[in-house]
């Protein structure tokens, strides 16, 4: 078909938004004039350009020139619509151009079927850097809304010719910084009939200043546009198409981003790397491993300084960041978001208490001192386990006579029946906090130890309180500083080594009743003196006393 075949020549308005693309503008205009269409209205909307856009147009009186402060593509196109009078509208970006026969092809479809809201066609990508072209042709025969949910088959806005009445009902969404054309086409195709053909209509110039080169922006915007449609879905087919579309956008843009970053066609930035991390963690990990050797310092800098909280959490879990501190208000409590512990028996019902790891590690390290005649409180399990054949006699002190194996009955703070200078070693684990007069108990230990004898002491720091036997006699918790002062007062001239164990995570795990096998050795061994779960002391009595 040619224009001479048309019964009349309805007015067509071509709206060209332009932001600092003055150098391309004449090419776009010449492609319009070369169509040979007799009834044209060309509107250029200068979106706050700082280049020579206005100067390029100064001698072209037939062009309607509009200027606005920079507000983006959507606002520029909407301004163009409001100032246009054509029955049909085309939106052509300033850096693109129409191919021969574009207008007559699209007009023929719209004049053939008066119900169509718009017609779209194929296009040609023109790569400025490589001087290459690529035809993008897609065959879409029906279910256009469903097909658009599955992916933006139109691809280039310049291939579309709209009927004017469409914009009496729908305008471009000015809150979108990208994919506003995709958003518009989805809204129209959902309500009105549209058609797509395979004739090439326009050329899409690919260069570094294209908005489409901002892959993170394009991906997040496309997903945002799709998500907006979700609330109005009525059929299972629409929901299925939506999920296909989300997956397709992620695969397409992440693969594009991965290849460009890997081949160093674009600089690695936090936004680009972390977009890959969010939408395709596997590709992100592959990229990290492939380039980390030569760019490790740069990647770590990006991750530490510019990474949003969501990604930092993921990177920390993946092992890319050693430490992670959530921003205020962004803490995820997870399973700790509970007012009740997981266990009220210190984790005995979940594999054993967390603090037992520190107690037994301490006794194992000091096992050489567990020898000769030993005394332990309550039972002699640790004496036998760690003293083995070094012990000549293992004895027990118990608070009452319920333990038939006890050698001595009484409160450690007052046991005059035990002679002075009796024991080579006293094991006093997790007991001092149950004795009200704990200082007197330590004085007793000093009295009944032989000169040069050793007290192996452990006390709770950050701890839950027993729900059972010891609930009403649980008086104290201790810090390493408290024990240092106590031992200096009760063991004059003695030699003491005092240590604390734990960190904020282990303290939390212990308070919630997690079992020792629910945490790792690395977590247990990390030491933060500000969160003392267990405090230990090896005290050697002055050999001269």
C-alpha positions in Angstrom: 0.0 0.0 0.0 1.1 3.6 -0.7 -0.4 6.8 0.6 -2.1 7.4 -2.7 -4.1 4.3 -2.0 -5.6 5.9 1.1 -9.1 7.5 0.7 -7.9 10.4 2.9 -4.9 11.4 4.9 -5.8 11.6 8.6 -3.5 13.8 10.6 -0.7 11.9 12.3 1.1 13.6 15.3 4.7 12.4 15.8 5.9 13.3 19.3 9.7 13.4 19.9 10.9 13.7 23.5 14.5 14.9 23.5 17.0 15.1 26.4 20.5 16.0 25.3 20.2 14.1 22.0 20.4 17.2 19.8 23.1 15.6 17.7 20.7 12.8 16.6 17.5 14.9 16.2 17.9 15.8 12.5 18.2 12.1 11.6 15.0 11.4 13.3 13.2 14.3 11.6 14.6 13.3 8.1 13.3 9.8 8.6 9.8 11.2 9.2 9.9 13.6 6.2 11.2 10.8 4.0 7.9 8.9 4.6 6.3 11.3 2.2 3.1 11.5 4.3 1.1 14.7 3.5 -0.6 15.3 6.8 1.9 15.5 9.6 2.3 17.3 12.9 5.7 17.0 14.5 6.2 18.0 18.1 9.6 18.0 19.8 9.4 18.2 23.6 12.8 19.4 25.0 13.0 17.8 28.4 15.4 20.4 29.9 18.3 19.6 27.5 21.6 21.4 28.2 23.0 20.7 24.7 22.1 22.3 21.3 18.7 20.8 20.9 16.9 24.1 20.6 19.6 25.5 18.2 19.1 22.5 15.9 15.4 23.4 15.5 15.6 27.2 15.3 15.2 27.3 11.5 12.5 24.6 11.3 9.3 26.6 11.6 7.1 23.6 10.8 8.2 21.9 14.0 6.2 22.5 17.2 8.9 23.1 19.9 7.9 22.7 23.5 10.3 23.1 26.5 10.0 21.8 30.1 12.3 21.5 33.0 13.7 18.0 33.1 10.9 15.6 34.2 11.6 12.4 32.3 10.2 10.6 29.3 6.7 10.0 30.6 6.1 13.7 31.4 7.6 14.8 28.0 5.3 12.4 26.1 2.3 13.5 28.1 3.0 17.1 27.3 3.3 16.2 23.7 -0.1 14.4 23.8 -1.8 17.4 25.3 -0.5 19.7 22.6 -1.2 17.4 19.7 -4.2 17.3 17.4 -3.6 14.2 15.3 -6.1 11.3 15.0 -3.1 9.0 15.2 0.0 9.3 17.4 3.6 8.1 17.1 6.3 8.5 19.8 9.8 8.5 18.4 12.8 8.9 20.6 15.2 11.6 19.3 18.1 9.1 18.8 16.0 6.6 16.8 14.5 6.8 13.3 11.6 5.4 11.2 12.4 3.0 8.4 11.0 3.3 4.9 7.3 2.6 4.7 6.7 2.6 8.4 3.8 5.0 8.5 1.9 3.6 5.6 2.2 0.1 7.0 0.9 1.0 10.5 -1.8 3.2 9.1 -3.1 0.4 6.9 -3.7 -1.8 9.9 -5.5 0.9 11.9 -7.7 2.0 9.0 -8.6 -1.6 8.2 -9.9 -2.2 11.8 -11.4 0.8 13.6 -11.5 -1.1 16.9 -7.8 -1.3 17.2 -6.2 0.9 19.9 -2.7 0.5 18.5 -0.6 -1.4 16.1 3.0 -2.4 16.6 5.7 -4.0 14.4 9.2 -5.2 14.2 12.4 -3.1 14.5 16.1 -3.1 13.8 18.8 -2.7 16.4 21.7 -0.5 15.2 24.9 -0.9 17.3 26.8 2.3 17.1 30.0 1.0 18.6 30.3 -2.1 16.5 28.6 -0.8 13.4 26.3 -3.8 13.4 22.5 -4.3 12.9 20.2 -6.9 14.3 16.6 -7.4 13.2 14.1 -8.1 16.0 11.0 -9.8 14.6 8.4 -11.6 16.7 5.3 -13.3 15.4 2.3 -12.5 17.8 -1.1 -13.4 16.4 -3.5 -13.2 19.4 -3.8 -13.0 23.2 -1.7 -9.8 23.2 -2.2 -9.0 26.8 -1.1 -12.5 27.9 1.8 -12.3 25.5 2.9 -8.9 26.9 2.7 -10.4 30.4 5.1 -13.1 29.3 7.5 -10.4 28.0 7.6 -7.1 26.2 7.4 -8.4 22.7 7.1 -4.9 21.3 10.5 -4.0 22.5 10.7 -0.5 20.9 8.1 2.2 21.4 8.8 3.8 18.0 7.2 0.9 16.2 3.7 1.7 17.6 1.0 3.9 16.1 -1.8 4.8 18.6 -5.3 6.0 18.1 -5.7 9.4 19.8 -8.7 8.4 21.9 -6.5 6.0 23.8 -5.0 8.9 25.6 -8.4 10.2 26.7 -8.4 7.2 29.1 -4.7 6.4 29.8 -1.6 8.5 29.9 2.0 7.6 30.7 2.8 7.0 34.4 5.2 9.8 35.3 6.2 8.0 38.5 8.1 5.4 36.4 11.7 6.2 35.5 11.9 3.4 33.0 9.6 0.9 31.2 6.8 3.5 31.1 6.0 2.4 27.5 5.7 -1.2 28.6 3.3 -0.1 31.4 1.2 1.8 28.9 1.0 -1.0 26.4 -0.1 -3.5 29.1 -2.8 -1.2 30.3 -4.1 -0.7 26.8 -3.9 -4.3 25.7 -5.8 -5.4 28.8 -8.8 -3.2 27.9 -8.7 -2.8 24.1 -7.9 -4.9 20.9 -4.4 -4.4 19.5 -2.4 -6.0 16.7 1.2 -6.8 16.0 2.9 -7.5 12.7 6.4 -8.5 11.4 7.1 -5.5 9.1 10.2 -3.5 10.3 9.0 -0.1 11.3 11.9 1.7 13.1 15.6 1.6 13.9 16.7 1.5 17.6 20.1 3.2 18.0 22.2 1.3 20.7 24.8 3.5 22.4 26.2 4.1 25.9 23.7 6.8 26.8 20.6 4.7 26.2 18.4 4.3 29.3 18.3 0.6 28.4 22.1 0.3 29.1 21.2 0.8 32.8 20.4 -2.8 33.3 19.6 -2.7 37.1 17.0 0.1 36.4 15.5 -1.7 33.4 15.1 -5.0 35.3 13.7 -3.5 38.5 11.3 -1.3 36.5 10.1 -4.1 34.3 9.3 -6.2 37.4 7.6 -3.3 39.0 5.4 -2.8 36.0 4.5 -6.5 36.0 3.8 -6.5 39.7 1.3 -3.6 39.2 -0.8 -5.8 36.9 -1.0 -8.6 39.5 -3.8 -7.2 41.5 -6.2 -7.3 38.6 -5.6 -10.8 37.4 -8.8 -12.8 36.8 -7.6 -16.0 35.2 -5.1 -18.7 35.9 -3.6 -18.0 32.5 -2.8 -14.4 33.5 -1.1 -15.5 36.7 0.9 -18.1 34.8 1.9 -15.5 32.2 3.0 -13.1 35.0 5.3 -15.7 36.5 6.8 -16.5 33.0 7.4 -12.8 32.5 9.1 -12.2 35.8 11.3 -15.2 35.2 12.1 -14.2 31.6 13.1 -10.6 32.6 15.4 -11.9 35.3 17.0 -14.4 33.0 17.4 -12.0 30.1 18.8 -9.0 32.0 20.9 -11.0 34.4 22.6 -12.9 31.6 23.2 -9.6 29.8 24.6 -8.1 32.9 26.8 -11.1 33.7 28.4 -11.2 30.3 29.0 -7.5 30.2 30.6 -7.5 33.6 32.6 -10.6 33.0 33.9 -9.3 29.6 34.6 -5.9 31.2 32.3 -4.1 28.8 31.0 -2.1 31.7 32.5 -1.2 35.0 31.6 -3.2 38.1 29.6 -1.1 40.4 27.7 -2.0 43.6 24.4 -1.5 41.9 25.2 -3.8 39.0 26.9 -6.5 41.0 24.2 -6.6 43.6 21.4 -6.6 41.1 22.9 -9.9 39.9 23.1 -11.1 43.5 19.5 -10.4 44.1 17.9 -11.8 41.0 20.4 -14.6 40.1 22.6 -15.5 43.0 24.2 -18.4 41.1 25.5 -16.1 38.3 26.6 -13.6 41.0 28.7 -16.3 42.7 30.1 -17.4 39.4 31.1 -13.8 38.5 32.6 -13.3 42.0 34.7 -16.4 41.7 35.9 -15.6 38.2 37.0 -12.0 38.9 37.7 -12.0 42.6 41.4 -12.9 42.1 42.3 -9.7 40.2 39.5 -7.5 41.6 39.1 -8.7 45.1 40.1 -5.5 46.8 37.7 -3.5 44.6 34.8 -5.9 45.2 35.2 -5.9 48.9 35.3 -2.1 48.9 32.0 -2.0 46.9 30.4 -4.5 49.2 31.4 -2.7 52.4 30.7 0.8 51.4 27.7 0.8 49.0 25.8 -2.4 49.5 22.1 -2.0 50.6 21.2 -3.9 53.8 19.2 -6.6 52.0 22.3 -7.6 49.9 24.7 -7.3 52.8 22.7 -9.8 54.7 22.8 -12.2 51.7 26.5 -11.7 51.1 27.2 -12.3 54.8 25.3 -15.6 54.7 27.1 -16.5 51.5 30.4 -15.9 53.2 31.4 -12.8 51.0 31.3 -10.5 54.0 32.8 -11.4 57.3 30.6 -9.2 59.4 27.2 -7.6 58.8 25.3 -5.1 60.9 21.7 -4.5 59.9 20.5 -1.0 59.7 18.3 0.4 62.4 14.8 -0.9 61.9 15.9 -3.6 59.5 16.8 -6.3 62.0 15.1 -9.7 61.2 14.5 -11.5 64.5 13.7 -14.8 62.9 13.3 -17.6 65.4 14.5 -15.3 68.2 11.3 -13.3 67.7 9.7 -15.2 70.6 8.9 -14.3 74.2 9.5 -17.8 75.4 12.7 -19.9 75.1 13.0 -23.1 73.1 14.1 -25.0 76.2 13.6 -24.3 79.9 16.2 -26.9 80.9 19.3 -25.0 79.5 19.1 -27.0 76.3 19.5 -30.5 77.9 16.5 -31.6 75.9 18.1 -30.3 72.7 21.6 -31.9 72.9 23.1 -30.4 76.0 23.8 -26.8 77.3 25.9 -24.5 75.3 28.0 -23.4 78.3 29.1 -27.0 78.9 31.4 -26.6 75.9 33.4 -23.9 77.7 33.4 -25.8 81.0 34.7 -29.0 79.6 37.1 -27.3 77.3 38.6 -25.4 80.3 38.8 -28.7 82.4 40.5 -30.5 79.5 43.1 -27.8 79.1 43.8 -27.9 82.9 43.5 -31.6 83.3 47.2 -31.9 84.5 46.1 -30.2 87.7 43.4 -32.7 88.4 45.4 -35.2 90.5 46.1 -36.6 93.9 43.2 -36.1 96.4 40.4 -34.2 94.7 37.1 -32.6 95.8 34.1 -31.9 93.6 30.7 -30.5 94.4 27.6 -32.6 93.9 29.3 -35.5 92.1 32.7 -36.4 90.9 32.0 -36.8 87.2 34.6 -34.3 86.0 37.2 -35.5 88.4 37.0 -39.1 87.0 36.7 -37.9 83.4 39.6 -35.5 83.3 41.7 -36.8 86.2 41.8 -40.4 85.2 44.8 -42.3 86.7 46.3 -39.2 88.2 43.8 -39.2 91.0 44.6 -41.1 94.2 41.2 -40.3 95.9 38.1 -38.5 94.5 35.7 -37.1 97.1 32.3 -35.3 97.0 30.8 -32.4 98.9 27.0 -32.2 98.8 24.6 -29.7 100.3 22.5 -32.4 102.0 22.5 -36.1 102.6 20.4 -37.1 99.5 23.6 -38.2 97.7 24.8 -41.5 99.2 28.2 -41.1 97.6 28.9 -37.8 99.3 32.0 -37.8 101.6 31.1 -34.5 103.2 27.7 -32.9 103.8 27.3 -29.1 104.1 27.5 -25.6 102.5 30.9 -24.8 101.1 30.7 -21.4 102.8 30.8 -23.2 106.2 32.3 -26.7 106.4 34.5 -26.7 109.5 34.4 -30.6 109.4 36.8 -30.6 106.4 40.4 -30.2 107.6 42.8 -27.6 106.3 45.4 -28.3 103.6 43.5 -31.5 102.5 43.1 -31.4 98.7 45.4 -31.2 95.8 42.6 -30.0 93.5 39.1 -28.7 94.0 36.7 -28.7 91.0 34.0 -26.0 91.6 31.9 -25.8 88.4 28.7 -23.7 88.1 28.2 -23.7 91.9 29.4 -20.3 93.3 26.3 -18.5 92.1 24.1 -20.8 94.2 26.0 -19.9 97.4 24.7 -16.7 99.1 28.0 -16.0 100.9 30.2 -16.8 97.9 33.2 -15.0 99.4 33.2 -17.3 102.4 33.0 -20.3 99.9 36.1 -19.1 98.2 37.8 -18.6 101.6 36.9 -22.2 102.4 38.5 -23.4 99.2 41.7 -21.6 100.0 41.7 -23.1 103.5 41.2 -26.8 102.5 43.5 -26.8 99.5 47.1 -28.0 100.2 49.8 -25.4 99.6 50.3 -25.3 95.8 46.9 -26.9 95.4 44.7 -25.8 92.5 41.1 -24.6 92.4 39.4 -25.0 89.0 36.4 -22.7 89.0 33.7 -21.9 86.5 30.8 -19.5 87.0 27.9 -18.4 84.9 27.9 -14.9 83.3 25.0 -14.3 81.0 22.6 -17.0 81.9 19.0 -18.1 82.2 17.8 -19.0 85.8 16.9 -22.6 86.6 13.2 -23.4 86.5 13.6 -26.4 88.9 15.7 -27.4 91.9 18.0 -24.3 92.0 15.5 -21.6 91.1 15.1 -20.2 94.7 18.9 -20.4 95.5 20.1 -18.8 92.3 21.7 -15.6 93.7 24.5 -14.4 91.4 26.2 -14.1 88.1 29.8 -13.1 87.7 32.2 -11.2 85.3 35.9 -11.8 84.9 36.6 -8.5 86.7 34.4 -9.6 89.7 36.4 -12.9 89.9 39.7 -11.2 89.7 38.8 -9.0 92.7 37.3 -11.9 94.7 40.2 -14.2 94.2 42.8 -11.5 95.0 41.0 -11.0 98.3 40.4 -14.7 99.2 43.7 -16.2 97.9 46.4 -13.8 99.1 49.7 -14.5 97.4 48.1 -17.0 95.0 48.5 -17.2 91.3 45.3 -16.9 89.2 44.4 -17.2 85.5 40.9 -15.9 84.8 39.2 -16.0 81.3 35.8 -15.3 79.9 34.1 -17.1 77.0 31.2 -16.3 74.7 29.8 -13.7 72.3 26.4 -12.1 71.5 25.2 -15.0 69.4 26.1 -17.7 71.9 24.7 -15.6 74.7 21.4 -15.4 72.8 21.5 -19.1 71.9 22.1 -20.0 75.6 19.3 -17.7 76.8 16.9 -19.3 74.3 17.9 -22.8 75.3 19.6 -23.9 72.1 21.6 -27.2 72.3 25.3 -27.2 71.9 25.0 -29.2 68.7 22.8 -26.5 67.2 25.7 -24.1 67.1 29.1 -24.4 65.4 32.6 -24.6 67.0 33.6 -21.4 65.2 30.6 -19.6 66.7 31.5 -21.0 70.2 35.1 -20.1 69.9 34.6 -16.5 68.8 35.4 -14.4 71.9 33.8 -11.1 72.7 34.5 -10.0 76.3 31.4 -7.8 76.3 29.2 -10.9 76.3 30.6 -13.3 78.9 28.6 -16.5 79.0 31.1 -18.5 81.2 34.0 -17.2 83.3 36.7 -19.6 84.4 39.5 -19.4 86.9 42.6 -21.5 87.6 43.8 -20.5 91.1 47.0 -21.9 92.6 47.3 -21.5 96.3 50.4 -19.9 97.6 52.8 -22.8 98.2 54.1 -21.1 101.4 50.7 -21.2 103.1 
